[in-house]
Amino acid sequence: MNKFILSLLGLTFALGFLHSSCQKSSNLYTDTLMYELQSIQRVYQNCNIDSPDCAHISYTYPLFKSPQPIADSLNSIVLTIFGVNRNTNLEQSQHTFMAEYEKFKKEFKDSEQSWYSQTNISVPFQSNNVVSLSVEMDDYTGGAHGMYSTIYSNYYKPKNEILTLHKLFSDSNLKKLLSIAEADFRTANELTIKANLDDAGYWFKENKFHLNDNFVLTHDGATWLFNPYEVASYAQGTIELSVSKKDLLPLLNTKYINLWE
């Protein structure tokens, strides 16, 4: 839903205060922050969630346990993604969704639409210096089809900052990265080096390949993600592109070469 996208804007600024390591996702790194995955769900009039006409809303998210106060800070950040503030809680945010659905049902009694909203927050990557969050959203509130998206963020703990392309790479090295990424993109999508991107069905601005800041670090490098409608039609779905650590390391600004450590 749009409110989740807007909440992520607040998340971008809030996570600037993060300055401690998190639970690892691989045994390459040291555990310093423990968490447990939590789930909360609300269904319309106790309907069967497996039924196609059952409206429901569900959240899955990490509940950080220790150490304090970093765990409390991260838990507050997670709550902002769901639109929770001092005056609301997770249950109330789900109640708001269901109240809107009930209002819709009263206005359109013959409609067979069943709304749903699913948001899954996970920690796909951690090192001693970086913690990454993935927010996966899948919603339907009317129309021809539902909407889904994934938003990644990477936080560099030594400097308490959000990683962006312009922080990680100089202008000249960013051009080199774009060249590498475009070559990989064209190979993966069976496009020649001279193939016109517009003619191939892609919507890159000014018909020029670019990378966004929606990327996540992996143990092998980094993966970029373009959500539906971002650079191609909904039918083409999510578009991913990976660049190896071997290609990234020589291009990184010197102070960020420890991202994977």
C-alpha positions, 0 to 999 in steps of 0.5 A: 500500500502507498502508506508503506512506501511513504513510511519507508521515507521516514525509515531512510532518515531514522536509520541514520542513528544505527551504530551497532552490528546485528544478528548474522545471516551467515557464519562468516560474521559475529552475532551482536544483535539477536532477533526473532521473527514475529507475525501478526494477522487480521482476517475479515469476520474470521473467514478462512484465509485460504478462501479466495473471498477472504480479506486479510492483512498480515505482517512478518517482522524481526523483533530485535532482542539485544543489546540495548538500546540498539534493539529498541531503536531498530524495533522503533524503525520497523514499526515506522514501516507499518505506519505505527506511531505513539498513538497507534500500535500494530493491531490498530494499523491493521484495524484501519485497513479492515475498517476501510474494507468494511466501508468498501463492502457497505458501499459496493455490496455486490462486489466480490473483491477481497482485499489483502495486504502482506508485508514481510520485513527481513534481514537478508545480509549482515556483516560487522559493518553493514546491516540490510533490511528487505521490505516485501509488500504485496497488496490488493485494494481493487483494480485489475491486479494487486501490487507488489514491491521490494525495498532494500536499504543498507546501513553502514554502522561505522558512519551511521549512514545509509549507503547510496551509490554516490557515497560508495563510488566517485563519479568516474567509478560510478560510470565504470560500474554502470558500464559493467552493470549494463553489459551484465543486464544486456547479456542477461536479457539477450540484448546486443550492446547496440540494441535500443532499450526503448524498442526492447520494452524498457523505460529507462529515462532518456533511453539510458541504462541506470542503476537505482539505490534499491540494492542489497549487499550479498556475500557475493557482491550486490543485487539491484532490483527494479520493481514493476512499472519502474523500468518495464511493464507490470507483465515483465515483473521484478527485474534483478541485476547482480554485480560481483564483489570482484567487480565492485571492490576496485571501484569503491571509495577507499573508506568503504572497502570493508563493507563485507568484513 
